[in-house]
Amino acid sequence: MKHLLIALSLAAVSMLAQAWEPTRPVTVIVGNTPGAGNEIAFRKLAEIVQKTNPKVSFVVENRPGVDSALANNYFLTQAPDGHTINLPSHMSSYVTNDIWEKSVKKYNYDSFVDVLTMGKSPLVLVAHPSSSVNTPQDFVRLISTTTRPINVALGGGAHRTTYEYLMERGHGNRQQVQPIKLMALCQL
């Protein structure tokens, strides 16, 4: 066991000694509009990388459209030389595109290799403190029985998928329960 640990340590040191350094800025393909969560998270990580690796720089290239399918399709056309990376949304790349953009999508599940997941975006149900909605079950009951308008903020593919699922399973009143884009809500 001790010999195995020493061998693995030496292999890691050897790999670090031969570390790849880009010869030009690394292009980062983002399948969302500027200011999207995954772009903001990447920019924070890029600051950390650039502090410890001053020879590395990044250029963000936003290619929004078709729930990231256009950016993913474009990424497939780039040379695999380490100078272009893709910043996909997992939900968009692997779930919603199979539902809504199947005819546009030019990639499969195994077309990409996930190198790093920066974080997870849990779905959150937020209600006013005086609301009778305290659980997801309360929300499903509300959307199926409401006679008053309700706005549901959606941020992306995962949110849209959840909204559609709840509206279908809960027999939601689509005239009263309307989705709005979270970006629009943030800009108010």
Steps between C-alpha positions, in 0.01 A plus 500: 500500500783738590667438161172571320461836678859596416449403134178702479666801664793486257262472205308807619820703545619392155170611344519838675856552379376459144192719554343642189506876458285675242677695227206740460188594700262213567157561345211409730177418314190590705159393370318778684469876485753711691437495874366144518582307815748263340690791342516690830621188683766440233628858520555457876689175441698664218620771742639229731666313212656817362642602840687172533572458127577846356572360152140378468232739376141444394270659243129434558297454183123498557307293245144493633216322329303179493568436871880474448475262203653759264802546728544125547476443123760773441733354763503169311650679198799637696845343495568285808815696583407627846443857381121473502285379785124470527295614796173310457203477726462132581120513499492676163765280343377165615126525568303790358669497160381142454146619566473831314803539271563145380504603133763773561730310735807348327655329803439195716547437869852370438607786270650690793718412796402679820821624655364714780157573642510847653185465705142394516190713471227355717144588417345719766139572583473846658170634635399807696495441879123547506448244221322172566765329284752327727580181310521385137170317557338830608632660181358221281160541672515876443586482128213257438235700687599866473267760354750783540814572293825343617841571347765228509857620440705277270875527463578236241440152367476325836249754624293476182503119520387512864226752420369285214514188715312662789240655270439167328501278809311753713251586225604862536280785388716633214283810461576605857851354559737675259875449467725805480873495421712553810723740304193720440413484867855603597487798264185649654 
